[in-house]
């Protein structure tokens, strides 16, 4: 019987001694996907293709020529391009669209002999916090199927949590990797903005979007990052250096706790208690933990939504029913084709954000909303940098609560938007952040702790995540 693997090193160890073959591992995951099809995590499974790829990589393993990721079976969020495969961003507007090229991040994983098992559902155009906004229907949380898995990378998180693949790629615009990781008890990493190429990622908000992994282990997350990172001629916003995975000495950390996040209304008492318990353990382990003021917490979500909807309004204008994707059958004439196709092709949440973005960019409102939000974004970044000038990392709960039940917040956009209250800071400021499992509520639902470090200092983030995780395991 195939064991449930929690890291790539475990897989490669068994592959190396012949305890399992890659085709057997692939069959194991395919069987799991079939048994868990009701979770609705996978939109499409590349069944025949992955079996042949597994045979090829297995031969490489036997001849000693396999890449660093041989044995990694990976799922792709449905907004990442993979040449010759359909990609739709879980939207009707892109129905049947087949990608002409592969995203740079995906290409680099494939080059190291990772294999792609299929594409995973997400909130439409990555706009959502529950994965209830997909044209393919909601994704269920495998820990409690009455609950959401989080979003927008809910399919990715559910697939890893349910053992349908070893790792899944997601995208994080305001917490879309970290929040579902928190809800499913997995590890979710958002690298520094500019660390991984966005080439081949269907854009939501270009100055916020970042590709990242959802994994079982902290070490795996940073291994995948080291493979995907680095310069790319197709993305001019990239940092000029790659990322080299280095284990740092586990010296005592200087840790800042955002007082305005921890001591606020809306934070679940069980989450708060577990978080404060962690801070006390860290102090006993010799780390310096101090609460600091971050008085602009209430400005985070409004600033985020003004700016991201403005960028979405611009980015999504290309999906028009003319060039490719869905076209209304009732369309007559050019203007009518645009209106009908976009009205029928986009879901309610996407249309809401396009309209909001168009409004804040319109004449007479640009300075009042968009321009002001850009200034507030700079204040947020400066304040974050100011704290990190004195501390190694900032920690907060990843989410204010564990996963909520399906349909509970879908009728209230504001309540849904506030799900991102702790995660949007890292996207507004561009800093790297990771969510690791913190604990479980009495109802069995997991929640995470978020760690944020200085820009392009992912090795500091890795070291801190390992030390916090070790502290949690001791309890």
C-alpha positions as CSV (number, residue, x, y, z in Angstrom):
1,X,0.0,0.0,0.0
2,X,1.3,3.5,-0.9
3,X,2.0,5.6,2.1
4,X,0.7,9.2,2.5
5,X,3.7,11.4,1.8
6,X,4.2,14.7,3.5
7,X,7.4,15.8,1.7
8,X,9.3,15.4,-1.6
9,X,12.3,14.0,0.3
10,X,10.1,11.1,1.6
11,X,9.0,10.4,-1.9
12,X,12.5,10.5,-3.4
13,X,13.8,8.3,-0.6
14,X,11.3,5.5,-1.4
15,X,11.9,6.0,-5.2
16,X,15.6,5.7,-4.6
17,X,15.4,2.4,-2.8
18,X,12.7,1.0,-5.0
19,X,10.0,0.9,-2.3
20,X,7.7,2.5,-4.9
21,X,7.9,3.5,-8.5
22,X,6.7,6.8,-10.0
23,X,4.0,5.1,-12.1
24,X,2.7,3.5,-8.9
25,X,2.7,6.8,-7.1
26,X,0.8,8.4,-10.0
27,X,-1.8,5.6,-9.9
28,X,-2.2,6.2,-6.1
29,X,-2.9,9.9,-6.7
30,X,-5.3,9.2,-9.6
31,X,-7.2,6.7,-7.4
32,X,-7.5,9.3,-4.7
33,X,-8.7,11.9,-7.1
34,X,-11.4,9.5,-8.4
35,X,-12.5,8.6,-4.8
36,X,-12.6,12.3,-3.9
37,X,-14.2,13.7,-7.0
38,X,-17.1,15.0,-5.0
39,X,-14.7,17.6,-3.5
40,X,-14.7,19.2,-7.0
41,X,-11.0,20.3,-6.6
42,X,-9.9,19.1,-10.0
43,X,-11.5,20.5,-13.1
44,X,-9.5,18.2,-15.4
45,X,-7.1,15.3,-14.8
46,X,-4.4,14.5,-17.3
47,X,-4.8,10.8,-16.8
48,X,-3.2,9.3,-19.8
49,X,-0.6,12.0,-20.2
50,X,0.7,11.8,-16.6
51,X,1.1,8.0,-16.8
52,X,3.4,8.3,-19.8
53,X,5.3,11.1,-18.2
54,X,5.7,9.0,-15.0
55,X,7.3,6.2,-17.1
56,X,9.8,8.7,-18.7
57,X,10.8,10.2,-15.3
58,X,11.1,6.7,-13.8
59,X,13.6,5.8,-16.4
60,X,15.6,8.9,-15.6
61,X,15.6,8.0,-11.9
62,X,16.9,4.5,-12.7
63,X,19.7,5.9,-14.9
64,X,20.6,8.6,-12.3
65,X,19.7,11.4,-14.6
66,X,16.5,12.7,-12.9
67,X,16.0,16.4,-12.0
68,X,15.6,17.9,-8.6
69,X,11.8,17.5,-8.5
70,X,11.6,13.9,-9.8
71,X,8.7,12.4,-7.8
72,X,6.8,15.7,-7.4
73,X,3.2,15.3,-8.6
74,X,1.8,18.8,-9.0
75,X,-1.6,20.3,-9.5
76,X,-2.1,23.7,-11.3
77,X,-4.5,26.4,-10.4
78,X,-6.7,27.1,-13.4
79,X,-5.2,30.5,-14.1
80,X,-1.7,29.2,-15.0
81,X,-1.0,28.5,-18.6
82,X,0.2,25.1,-19.8
83,X,0.8,24.7,-23.5
84,X,-1.7,22.5,-25.3
85,X,-4.0,22.4,-22.3
86,X,-7.2,24.3,-21.6
87,X,-7.0,27.2,-19.1
88,X,-10.1,29.2,-18.1
89,X,-9.5,31.0,-14.8
90,X,-12.7,29.1,-13.8
91,X,-14.7,31.5,-15.9
92,X,-17.3,31.0,-18.6
93,X,-15.7,33.8,-20.6
94,X,-12.7,31.6,-21.4
95,X,-14.6,28.4,-22.1
96,X,-12.5,26.0,-24.2
97,X,-9.5,28.3,-24.5
98,X,-6.3,26.3,-25.0
99,X,-3.0,27.8,-24.0
100,X,-0.4,28.5,-26.7
101,X,2.5,28.5,-24.2
102,X,3.5,27.4,-20.7
103,X,3.9,29.8,-17.7
104,X,7.6,30.4,-16.8
105,X,7.1,29.0,-13.3
106,X,5.5,25.8,-14.6
107,X,8.2,25.5,-17.3
108,X,10.9,25.6,-14.6
109,X,9.2,22.9,-12.5
110,X,8.8,20.6,-15.6
111,X,12.5,21.1,-16.4
112,X,13.4,19.5,-13.1
113,X,11.1,16.5,-13.8
114,X,8.0,17.5,-11.9
115,X,4.9,16.1,-13.5
116,X,1.5,17.9,-13.8
117,X,-1.5,15.8,-12.8
118,X,-4.3,18.3,-13.7
119,X,-5.8,21.7,-13.3
120,X,-7.6,22.8,-10.2
121,X,-10.6,24.9,-9.6
122,X,-10.4,28.5,-8.2
123,X,-12.6,31.5,-7.6
124,X,-13.3,33.0,-11.0
125,X,-10.3,35.1,-12.1
126,X,-8.9,34.5,-8.6
127,X,-11.5,36.9,-7.2
128,X,-12.9,35.3,-4.0
129,X,-12.1,34.0,-0.5
130,X,-14.1,30.8,-0.5
131,X,-13.9,29.0,-3.9
132,X,-17.6,29.3,-4.2
133,X,-17.2,31.6,-7.2
134,X,-16.1,29.1,-9.8
135,X,-18.1,28.4,-13.0
136,X,-17.5,24.7,-12.2
137,X,-19.2,24.9,-8.8
138,X,-17.9,25.2,-5.3
139,X,-14.9,23.3,-3.9
140,X,-15.4,21.4,-0.6
141,X,-13.0,21.5,2.3
142,X,-11.8,17.9,2.8
143,X,-11.6,18.3,6.5
144,X,-15.3,19.2,6.8
145,X,-17.2,19.1,3.5
146,X,-19.8,21.5,4.8
147,X,-17.1,24.2,4.9
148,X,-15.3,26.2,2.3
149,X,-11.6,25.5,1.6
150,X,-10.8,29.2,1.3
151,X,-9.9,31.1,-1.9
152,X,-9.1,31.9,-4.4
153,X,-6.7,28.9,-4.5
154,X,-9.2,26.7,-2.8
155,X,-8.9,23.9,-5.3
156,X,-5.1,23.8,-4.8
157,X,-5.3,23.8,-1.0
158,X,-8.1,21.1,-1.0
159,X,-6.1,18.9,-3.4
160,X,-3.0,19.0,-1.1
161,X,-5.0,18.5,2.1
162,X,-6.9,15.6,0.6
163,X,-3.7,13.9,-0.7
164,X,-4.7,14.2,-4.3
165,X,-1.2,15.6,-5.3
166,X,2.0,16.3,-3.4
167,X,2.1,20.0,-4.2
168,X,-0.2,22.5,-5.9
169,X,0.6,25.9,-7.5
170,X,-1.6,28.8,-6.6
171,X,-1.6,32.6,-7.0
172,X,-1.8,35.1,-4.2
173,X,-3.2,38.6,-4.9
174,X,-4.4,39.4,-1.4
175,X,-4.0,36.1,0.5
176,X,-5.3,33.6,-2.0
177,X,-2.6,31.1,-1.1
178,X,-2.2,31.7,2.6
179,X,-5.9,31.9,3.5
180,X,-6.9,28.5,2.0
181,X,-3.7,27.0,3.5
182,X,-4.9,28.2,6.9
183,X,-8.4,26.7,6.3
184,X,-7.0,23.3,5.2
185,X,-4.0,22.9,7.6
186,X,-1.4,23.1,4.8
187,X,1.6,25.4,4.2
188,X,1.1,28.3,1.8
189,X,3.9,30.6,0.6
190,X,3.6,34.0,-1.1
191,X,7.1,35.0,-2.2
192,X,8.3,38.6,-2.5
193,X,6.6,40.5,-5.4
194,X,9.1,40.2,-8.3
195,X,10.6,36.9,-7.1
196,X,8.7,34.6,-9.5
197,X,7.8,35.5,-13.1
198,X,4.1,36.2,-13.7
199,X,4.5,35.3,-17.3
200,X,1.7,32.8,-18.0
201,X,-0.4,33.8,-15.0
202,X,-3.8,35.1,-16.1
203,X,-3.7,38.6,-14.5
204,X,-6.1,39.8,-11.8
205,X,-4.2,42.8,-10.4
206,X,-0.7,42.9,-11.9
207,X,1.1,44.9,-9.2
208,X,-0.2,42.4,-6.5
209,X,-0.3,39.0,-8.2
210,X,2.4,36.4,-7.2
211,X,2.7,32.7,-7.9
212,X,3.5,30.4,-5.0
213,X,3.2,26.8,-3.7
214,X,0.8,25.0,-1.3
215,X,2.5,22.1,0.3
216,X,2.6,19.7,3.3
217,X,6.0,20.9,4.5
218,X,7.8,24.2,5.0
219,X,11.0,22.9,3.4
220,X,9.2,21.8,0.2
221,X,7.6,25.2,-0.2
222,X,11.0,26.9,-0.4
223,X,12.5,24.2,-2.6
224,X,9.8,24.8,-5.2
225,X,10.4,28.6,-4.8
226,X,14.1,28.1,-5.5
227,X,13.3,26.3,-8.8
228,X,10.7,28.8,-10.0
229,X,12.5,32.0,-9.0
230,X,14.9,34.1,-11.1
231,X,15.0,36.5,-14.1
232,X,12.7,36.0,-17.0
233,X,12.7,38.1,-20.2
234,X,8.9,38.1,-20.3
235,X,8.5,39.8,-16.9
236,X,10.2,43.2,-16.4
237,X,9.2,43.5,-12.8
238,X,11.4,40.6,-11.6
239,X,14.3,41.0,-9.2
240,X,17.5,40.4,-11.1
241,X,18.8,37.6,-8.9
242,X,17.4,34.1,-8.4
243,X,16.7,32.5,-5.0
244,X,19.2,30.1,-3.5
245,X,17.9,27.9,-0.7
246,X,20.1,28.2,2.3
247,X,19.5,27.0,5.8
248,X,20.4,29.7,8.3
249,X,21.6,29.2,11.9
250,X,18.6,28.9,14.3
251,X,19.5,31.9,16.4
252,X,16.9,33.7,18.6
253,X,14.5,35.8,16.6
254,X,13.3,39.4,17.0
255,X,9.5,39.0,16.5
256,X,7.0,41.8,16.1
257,X,3.3,41.0,16.8
258,X,0.8,43.4,15.3
259,X,-1.2,44.5,18.4
260,X,-3.9,46.0,16.2
261,X,-4.5,42.6,14.6
262,X,-4.4,40.4,17.7
263,X,-6.5,42.6,20.0
264,X,-9.4,43.5,17.8
265,X,-13.1,42.6,17.5
266,X,-13.8,39.8,15.1
267,X,-10.8,37.6,16.0
268,X,-12.1,34.2,17.1
269,X,-11.3,33.5,20.8
270,X,-9.8,30.1,20.1
271,X,-7.6,31.4,17.4
272,X,-6.5,34.3,19.6
273,X,-5.7,31.9,22.5
274,X,-3.7,29.6,20.3
275,X,-1.8,32.6,18.9
276,X,-1.0,34.1,22.3
277,X,0.0,30.7,23.6
278,X,2.5,30.5,20.7
279,X,4.0,33.8,21.6
280,X,4.5,32.7,25.2
281,X,6.3,29.5,24.0
282,X,8.5,31.5,21.7
283,X,9.5,33.7,24.7
284,X,10.4,30.7,26.7
285,X,12.5,29.4,23.8
286,X,14.6,32.6,24.0
287,X,13.0,34.6,21.2
288,X,12.3,38.3,21.7
289,X,8.6,38.8,21.1
290,X,7.1,42.3,21.3
291,X,3.7,43.8,20.4
292,X,3.9,46.8,18.1
293,X,1.4,49.3,16.8
294,X,0.1,49.1,13.3
295,X,-2.7,51.7,13.5
296,X,-3.7,51.4,9.8
297,X,-5.1,47.9,9.9
298,X,-8.6,49.2,9.1
299,X,-7.2,50.9,6.0
300,X,-5.7,47.6,4.5
301,X,-8.8,46.1,3.0
302,X,-10.3,49.3,1.5
303,X,-7.0,50.2,0.0
304,X,-6.5,46.7,-1.4
305,X,-10.0,46.6,-3.0
306,X,-9.7,50.1,-4.6
307,X,-6.4,49.3,-6.2
308,X,-7.0,45.7,-7.2
309,X,-10.4,46.3,-8.7
310,X,-9.0,49.2,-10.7
311,X,-6.3,46.9,-12.1
312,X,-8.8,44.2,-12.7
313,X,-11.0,46.6,-14.7
314,X,-8.1,47.2,-17.0
315,X,-6.8,43.6,-17.2
316,X,-10.1,42.0,-17.9
317,X,-11.1,44.4,-20.7
318,X,-9.3,42.0,-23.1
319,X,-12.0,39.3,-22.5
320,X,-14.6,40.6,-24.9
321,X,-16.2,37.7,-26.8
322,X,-14.5,38.7,-30.0
323,X,-11.0,37.2,-29.9
324,X,-11.5,33.9,-28.1
325,X,-13.5,32.2,-25.4
326,X,-17.3,32.6,-24.8
327,X,-19.5,34.5,-27.3
328,X,-23.2,35.1,-26.6
329,X,-25.4,33.3,-29.1
330,X,-27.8,36.2,-29.0
331,X,-25.1,38.8,-30.0
332,X,-25.8,41.0,-33.0
333,X,-23.3,43.6,-34.1
334,X,-20.1,44.6,-32.4
335,X,-21.4,46.6,-29.5
336,X,-24.0,44.1,-28.7
337,X,-21.5,41.2,-28.9
338,X,-19.3,43.0,-26.3
339,X,-22.2,43.7,-23.9
340,X,-23.9,40.3,-24.2
341,X,-20.8,38.2,-24.1
342,X,-19.3,40.0,-21.1
343,X,-22.6,40.1,-19.3
344,X,-23.2,36.4,-19.8
345,X,-19.5,35.3,-19.6
346,X,-18.5,36.9,-16.3
347,X,-19.9,35.8,-12.9
348,X,-21.4,38.2,-10.4
349,X,-18.4,38.8,-8.3
350,X,-16.1,39.5,-11.3
351,X,-18.7,42.0,-12.7
352,X,-18.9,43.6,-9.3
353,X,-15.2,44.2,-9.2
354,X,-14.9,45.4,-12.8
355,X,-17.6,48.0,-12.2
356,X,-16.0,49.1,-8.9
357,X,-12.7,49.4,-10.6
358,X,-14.1,51.3,-13.5
359,X,-15.8,53.7,-11.1
360,X,-12.6,54.5,-9.1
361,X,-10.7,55.1,-12.3
362,X,-13.4,57.4,-13.8
363,X,-13.1,61.1,-14.3
364,X,-14.0,62.9,-11.1
365,X,-13.3,60.0,-8.8
366,X,-9.7,59.0,-9.8
367,X,-8.1,61.4,-7.3
368,X,-10.6,60.7,-4.6
369,X,-10.2,57.0,-4.7
370,X,-7.4,55.5,-6.8
371,X,-4.8,58.2,-6.3
372,X,-5.4,58.4,-2.6
373,X,-5.3,54.6,-2.3
374,X,-1.9,54.6,-4.0
375,X,-0.6,57.0,-1.4
376,X,-2.0,54.9,1.5
377,X,-0.3,51.9,-0.1
378,X,3.0,53.7,0.2
379,X,2.3,54.5,3.9
380,X,1.5,50.8,4.5
381,X,4.7,49.7,2.8
382,X,6.8,52.3,4.7
383,X,5.2,51.3,8.1
384,X,5.9,47.6,7.4
385,X,9.5,48.4,6.4
386,X,9.9,50.5,9.5
387,X,8.8,47.6,11.8
388,X,11.1,45.1,9.9
389,X,14.1,47.5,10.3
390,X,13.9,46.6,14.0
391,X,12.6,43.0,13.9
392,X,13.3,39.8,11.9
393,X,9.7,39.0,11.2
394,X,6.1,40.1,11.8
395,X,3.6,37.5,12.9
396,X,-0.2,37.5,13.0
397,X,-3.0,35.0,12.8
398,X,-3.4,34.1,9.1
399,X,-7.1,34.4,9.3
400,X,-9.6,35.7,11.9
401,X,-11.3,32.4,12.2
402,X,-11.2,28.9,10.8
403,X,-13.2,27.9,7.6
404,X,-16.8,29.0,7.6
405,X,-19.8,27.0,6.2
406,X,-20.8,27.0,2.6
407,X,-23.1,29.9,1.7
408,X,-22.7,31.6,5.1
409,X,-21.0,34.7,3.6
410,X,-21.6,34.5,-0.1
411,X,-24.5,37.0,0.0
412,X,-22.5,39.6,1.9
413,X,-19.5,40.9,-0.2
414,X,-18.2,43.0,2.6
415,X,-18.0,40.1,5.1
416,X,-16.2,38.1,2.4
417,X,-13.7,40.9,1.7
418,X,-12.9,41.1,5.4
419,X,-11.7,37.5,5.2
420,X,-8.4,39.0,3.8
421,X,-7.9,41.5,6.7
422,X,-4.6,39.9,7.9
423,X,-3.2,38.7,4.5
424,X,-3.5,41.8,2.2
425,X,-0.7,43.7,4.0
426,X,2.0,41.5,2.3
427,X,0.5,42.1,-1.1
428,X,0.1,45.8,-0.6
429,X,3.7,46.1,0.6
430,X,5.3,43.4,-1.6
431,X,6.8,41.4,1.3
432,X,7.1,37.6,1.4
433,X,4.8,35.8,3.8
434,X,3.9,32.3,4.7
435,X,1.1,30.6,6.5
436,X,1.9,27.5,8.6
437,X,-0.6,25.4,10.7
438,X,-1.1,26.9,14.1
439,X,-3.8,24.7,15.7
440,X,-7.4,23.4,15.5
441,X,-10.6,24.7,17.0
442,X,-12.7,22.4,19.1
443,X,-14.8,21.6,16.0
444,X,-11.6,20.2,14.4
445,X,-11.1,22.9,11.8
446,X,-7.5,24.2,11.4
447,X,-6.2,27.7,11.3
448,X,-2.7,29.1,10.7
449,X,-0.1,31.6,11.8
450,X,1.3,34.1,9.2
451,X,4.9,35.1,9.2
452,X,6.1,38.1,7.1
453,X,9.8,39.0,6.5
454,X,11.8,41.7,4.7
455,X,11.6,41.8,0.9
456,X,13.7,39.2,-0.8
457,X,14.8,37.7,2.5
458,X,13.0,34.4,2.0
459,X,15.8,32.5,3.8
460,X,15.0,34.5,6.9
461,X,11.3,33.6,6.4
462,X,12.3,29.9,6.0
463,X,14.4,30.0,9.2
464,X,11.6,31.7,11.2
465,X,8.9,29.3,9.9
466,X,11.1,26.3,10.9
467,X,11.6,27.7,14.4
468,X,7.9,28.5,14.9
469,X,7.0,25.1,13.6
470,X,9.5,23.4,16.0
471,X,8.0,25.4,18.9
472,X,4.5,24.3,17.9
473,X,5.5,20.6,17.7
474,X,6.9,20.6,21.2
475,X,3.5,21.3,22.7
